[in-house]
Amino acid sequence: MTKVLIVDDEPDVRSLVRSSLALARQDMTAIEAADGDEALSMIYTDRPDLVVLDLALPRRDGFSVLEQVRQKTDLPIIVLTARGLEEDKIKGLQLGADDYLTKPFSPGELVARIESVLRRSVPRERKSGVVETHDLVLDLAARRVRRGGKDIHFTPTEFNLLAELATHPGEALTHETLLTRVWGTEYRYETQYLKVYVGRLREKIEPNPNDPRLIQTVRGVGYRFASPDEA
């Protein structure tokens, strides 16, 4: 049974999310919180498998909840944003949200997003081998990354994206290719996801994220990972 924590101060929204779970292909049960403080308490006591988190909460907003949770766990989180607030979507992804959904939303779309996020949070078929490039060492089987001899923490999706890039050094991978391979075909046009996640990777592995040398932008195409002989 998959436990989903619904965090929203509007009872009608919580009811819609709760009833939507019946459409899922796997058994899901809902628990609910009406504000950020209650949500944080339930995350640590009830141990949900996924959180549907409204960003516009009273007192402690969803951004604060997201930031605090991400300091301790990779718990899958889908954020809810009001229509037209593009900056909220981007900020939510930058803080570590796995996906976002714009209100109003359809039950079918919500369940599709939930199932996709849960699928990405579980490691796929394990690749084997070690990629050593520049000062990075990627152990694909252990899903472990070391830089300069020190471990770097990556969320499952971050690791999948880095592995996809690093195992194709020197090759320009299109936006659509990366989105399809890492997120799934239903996300192949969501270039905003890719832009935010590439930014997160650069913050973790680039000596100077503002002047990236490892993950290079190929304008109008996508991204390429520097080959080992590049400085």
Secondary structure as GFF3:
##gff-version 3
##sequence-region A 1 231
A	DSSP	beta_strand	2	7	.	.	.	ID=ss1
A	DSSP	alpha_helix	11	20	.	.	.	ID=ss2
A	DSSP	three_ten_helix	21	23	.	.	.	ID=ss3
A	DSSP	beta_strand	28	33	.	.	.	ID=ss4
A	DSSP	alpha_helix	36	46	.	.	.	ID=ss5
A	DSSP	beta_strand	50	54	.	.	.	ID=ss6
A	DSSP	alpha_helix	62	70	.	.	.	ID=ss7
A	DSSP	beta_strand	77	82	.	.	.	ID=ss8
A	DSSP	alpha_helix	86	94	.	.	.	ID=ss9
A	DSSP	beta_strand	99	103	.	.	.	ID=ss10
A	DSSP	alpha_helix	107	121	.	.	.	ID=ss11
A	DSSP	beta_strand	130	133	.	.	.	ID=ss12
A	DSSP	beta_strand	136	139	.	.	.	ID=ss13
A	DSSP	beta_strand	144	147	.	.	.	ID=ss14
A	DSSP	beta_strand	150	152	.	.	.	ID=ss15
A	DSSP	alpha_helix	156	166	.	.	.	ID=ss16
A	DSSP	beta_strand	173	174	.	.	.	ID=ss17
A	DSSP	alpha_helix	175	182	.	.	.	ID=ss18
A	DSSP	three_ten_helix	185	187	.	.	.	ID=ss19
A	DSSP	alpha_helix	191	205	.	.	.	ID=ss20
A	DSSP	beta_strand	215	218	.	.	.	ID=ss21
A	DSSP	beta_strand	222	225	.	.	.	ID=ss22
###
